[in-house]
Amino acid sequence: MDWFAIENGTKKTRVPFRVRSMVNQPIRPDAPMTAPLVESATGLTLLGGGELGTDDLSDALSLAPDLVAADYGATHALAAGHLPLAVFGDMDSVPPEVRARLPADRFHLISDQDSTDFDKVLANVRGPFAIGVGFLGRRIDHELANLNALVRLRHVPCLLIGARDVVFAAPPHLAMPLAPGTRVSLFPLAPVAGTSDGLHWPIDGLAMRPDGLHGTSNRMASSAAGLELSFEAPGMVIILPRRVLRDALTALRQAPRWRPHSPAI
């Protein structure tokens, strides 16, 4: 199908982690994709300034060891005993004592006020995958903006984790093991159609859109051995229980990618 990428993200050549010496040249979230400031070969934890559960950061770092902060996320990082490799944002929420504890060249000022901290950090990193913590749970307007960024900035497969949920933008095709009865919520941020195997309420033939039909509180069928989803275009957000984080990450890393300019919102 024309929507599917021909390459699989797990087979790309990986490069060692590095931070480029471009301190005053951060990439605007709405700019064309260019050389990133931070590249990772092992996986990125993106740390925001929102609410953090007790295990959120440690769970993310166990899977994605390269830590990058967004604005006030730098404070969270230092409080947990970690030094972020880079900090992106407008820096309006970074206390002076935090600035003093980190090398100046790790701060990358992006003064743009038309994007969230999550936009700013995600736009400036590259790697096999990213896990975002501290981007859900505090303010619903920020959460909505962060979900919007998930479906727009698709160059790095990214999952956001919250107290109860794992959230990510749907790839063209996703296959993963899920136990019968597991909650599978689908919320479109653009008009999207697709097919499913394993859902209690299949989505085949349904035209889903943000101001119309959505798939909140669907679940795995009682006889299902696993979940398979396919979509014709980007724009769908998948929401699963937090306990399936590792399986969701494995499935997302193995999934095909959308072409860079596939239309979405």
KASULRA-V254166 format. One record per residue. RES is the residue in one letter. BURIAL is # if it has 24 or more other ideal C-beta (glycine too) atoms within 12 Angstrom, else .. D_LAST is the distance of its C-alpha to the last C-alpha in whole Angstrom. Layout:
res->RES burial->BURIAL d_last->D_LAST
res->RES burial->BURIAL d_last->D_LAST
This chain:
res->M burial->. d_last->20
res->D burial->. d_last->18
res->W burial-># d_last->15
res->F burial->. d_last->17
res->A burial-># d_last->18
res->I burial->. d_last->22
res->E burial->. d_last->23
res->N burial->. d_last->23
res->G burial-># d_last->23
res->T burial->. d_last->26
res->K burial->. d_last->28
res->K burial->. d_last->27
res->T burial->. d_last->30
res->R burial->. d_last->30
res->V burial->. d_last->31
res->P burial->. d_last->33
res->F burial-># d_last->31
res->R burial->. d_last->31
res->V burial-># d_last->30
res->R burial-># d_last->30
res->S burial->. d_last->33
res->M burial->. d_last->30
res->V burial->. d_last->31
res->N burial->. d_last->30
res->Q burial->. d_last->27
res->P burial-># d_last->24
res->I burial-># d_last->20
res->R burial-># d_last->18
res->P burial-># d_last->15
res->D burial->. d_last->13
res->A burial->. d_last->16
res->P burial->. d_last->16
res->M burial->. d_last->17
res->T burial->. d_last->21
res->A burial->. d_last->24
res->P burial-># d_last->23
res->L burial-># d_last->26
res->V burial-># d_last->26
res->E burial-># d_last->26
res->S burial-># d_last->27
res->A burial->. d_last->29
res->T burial-># d_last->29
res->G burial-># d_last->26
res->L burial-># d_last->25
res->T burial-># d_last->25
res->L burial-># d_last->23
res->L burial-># d_last->25
res->G burial-># d_last->23
res->G burial-># d_last->26
res->G burial-># d_last->25
res->E burial->. d_last->27
res->L burial-># d_last->29
res->G burial->. d_last->31
res->T burial->. d_last->34
res->D burial->. d_last->33
res->D burial-># d_last->29
res->L burial-># d_last->30
res->S burial->. d_last->33
res->D burial-># d_last->31
res->A burial-># d_last->28
res->L burial-># d_last->30
res->S burial->. d_last->32
res->L burial-># d_last->30
res->A burial-># d_last->28
res->P burial-># d_last->31
res->D burial-># d_last->29
res->L burial-># d_last->29
res->V burial-># d_last->26
res->A burial-># d_last->26
res->A burial-># d_last->24
res->D burial-># d_last->26
res->Y burial-># d_last->28
res->G burial-># d_last->27
res->A burial-># d_last->30
res->T burial-># d_last->32
res->H burial-># d_last->32
res->A burial-># d_last->32
res->L burial-># d_last->36
res->A burial->. d_last->37
res->A burial-># d_last->36
res->G burial->. d_last->38
res->H burial-># d_last->35
res->L burial->. d_last->35
res->P burial-># d_last->31
res->L burial-># d_last->31
res->A burial-># d_last->29
res->V burial-># d_last->27
res->F burial-># d_last->24
res->G burial-># d_last->23
res->D burial-># d_last->25
res->M burial-># d_last->28
res->D burial->. d_last->29
res->S burial->. d_last->29
res->V burial-># d_last->31
res->P burial->. d_last->35
res->P burial->. d_last->38
res->E burial->. d_last->39
res->V burial-># d_last->36
res->R burial->. d_last->36
res->A burial->. d_last->40
res->R burial->. d_last->39
res->L burial-># d_last->37
res->P burial->. d_last->37
res->A burial->. d_last->36
res->D burial->. d_last->34
res->R burial-># d_last->32
res->F burial-># d_last->30
res->H burial-># d_last->27
res->L burial-># d_last->27
res->I burial-># d_last->23
res->S burial->. d_last->24
res->D burial->. d_last->20
res->Q burial->. d_last->20
res->D burial->. d_last->16
res->S burial-># d_last->15
res->T burial-># d_last->17
res->D burial-># d_last->19
res->F burial-># d_last->17
res->D burial-># d_last->15
res->K burial-># d_last->18
res->V burial-># d_last->20
res->L burial-># d_last->17
res->A burial-># d_last->16
res->N burial-># d_last->20
res->V burial-># d_last->21
res->R burial-># d_last->22
res->G burial-># d_last->23
res->P burial-># d_last->24
res->F burial-># d_last->22
res->A burial-># d_last->21
res->I burial-># d_last->22
res->G burial-># d_last->21
res->V burial-># d_last->24
res->G burial-># d_last->24
res->F burial-># d_last->20
res->L burial-># d_last->21
res->G burial-># d_last->23
res->R burial->. d_last->24
res->R burial->. d_last->22
res->I burial->. d_last->19
res->D burial->. d_last->17
res->H burial-># d_last->17
res->E burial-># d_last->16
res->L burial->. d_last->13
res->A burial-># d_last->12
res->N burial-># d_last->13
res->L burial-># d_last->11
res->N burial-># d_last->8
res->A burial-># d_last->10
res->L burial-># d_last->11
res->V burial-># d_last->8
res->R burial-># d_last->7
res->L burial-># d_last->11
res->R burial-># d_last->12
res->H burial-># d_last->15
res->V burial-># d_last->17
res->P burial-># d_last->17
res->C burial-># d_last->17
res->L burial-># d_last->19
res->L burial-># d_last->19
res->I burial-># d_last->22
res->G burial-># d_last->24
res->A burial->. d_last->27
res->R burial->. d_last->26
res->D burial-># d_last->23
res->V burial-># d_last->21
res->V burial-># d_last->18
res->F burial-># d_last->15
res->A burial-># d_last->12
res->A burial-># d_last->13
res->P burial-># d_last->15
res->P burial-># d_last->15
res->H burial-># d_last->19
res->L burial-># d_last->20
res->A burial-># d_last->24
res->M burial-># d_last->26
res->P burial->. d_last->29
res->L burial-># d_last->29
res->A burial->. d_last->32
res->P burial->. d_last->32
res->G burial->. d_last->31
res->T burial-># d_last->28
res->R burial-># d_last->26
res->V burial-># d_last->22
res->S burial-># d_last->19
res->L burial-># d_last->16
res->F burial-># d_last->13
res->P burial-># d_last->10
res->L burial-># d_last->7
res->A burial-># d_last->6
res->P burial-># d_last->9
res->V burial-># d_last->11
res->A burial-># d_last->14
res->G burial-># d_last->17
res->T burial-># d_last->20
res->S burial-># d_last->22
res->D burial-># d_last->26
res->G burial-># d_last->27
res->L burial-># d_last->26
res->H burial->. d_last->28
res->W burial->. d_last->26
res->P burial-># d_last->24
res->I burial-># d_last->21
res->D burial->. d_last->22
res->G burial->. d_last->21
res->L burial-># d_last->19
res->A burial->. d_last->16
res->M burial-># d_last->14
res->R burial->. d_last->11
res->P burial-># d_last->11
res->D burial->. d_last->13
res->G burial->. d_last->15
res->L burial->. d_last->17
res->H burial-># d_last->16
res->G burial-># d_last->18
res->T burial->. d_last->20
res->S burial->. d_last->23
res->N burial-># d_last->24
res->R burial-># d_last->26
res->M burial-># d_last->28
res->A burial->. d_last->31
res->S burial->. d_last->34
res->S burial->. d_last->35
res->A burial-># d_last->32
res->A burial->. d_last->33
res->G burial-># d_last->29
res->L burial-># d_last->25
res->E burial-># d_last->24
res->L burial-># d_last->20
res->S burial-># d_last->18
res->F burial-># d_last->15
res->E burial-># d_last->14
res->A burial-># d_last->10
res->P burial-># d_last->8
res->G burial-># d_last->7
res->M burial-># d_last->10
res->V burial-># d_last->12
res->I burial-># d_last->16
res->I burial-># d_last->19
res->L burial-># d_last->22
res->P burial-># d_last->25
res->R burial-># d_last->26
res->R burial->. d_last->29
res->V burial-># d_last->27
res->L burial-># d_last->26
res->R burial-># d_last->28
res->D burial-># d_last->27
res->A burial-># d_last->24
res->L burial-># d_last->24
res->T burial-># d_last->26
res->A burial-># d_last->24
res->L burial-># d_last->21
res->R burial-># d_last->23
res->Q burial->. d_last->24
res->A burial-># d_last->21
res->P burial-># d_last->20
res->R burial-># d_last->17
res->W burial-># d_last->14
res->R burial->. d_last->14
res->P burial->. d_last->13
res->H burial->. d_last->11
res->S burial-># d_last->10
res->P burial->. d_last->7
res->A burial-># d_last->4
res->I burial-># d_last->0
